Amino acid sequence: MLAHQINGAVWKKGSRSNGTGGSNCVEVAFLDGGGIAVRDSKDRSGPALMFTPAEWTAFVDSAKDGEFDIVS
């Protein structure tokens, strides 16, 4: 994915980010052509992680299933 493909993207924060003052959040953009970009809201001009739709779906499903939960 080239940088010009995320220029003008509409970035969204998760609904739970509003209570944190917006300083420790990630933002997600759903791009033309189906790609998904994720960036750090503190560094909007910095790098973005790029995912295919299948990769994004696998990540979201795993998060919902608790696969990434911190276990003490």
Secondary structure, 3 states (H helix, E strand, C coil): CCHHHCCCCCEEECHHHHHHCCCCCEEEEECCCCCEEEEECCCCCCCEEEECHHHHHHHHHHHHCCCCCCCC
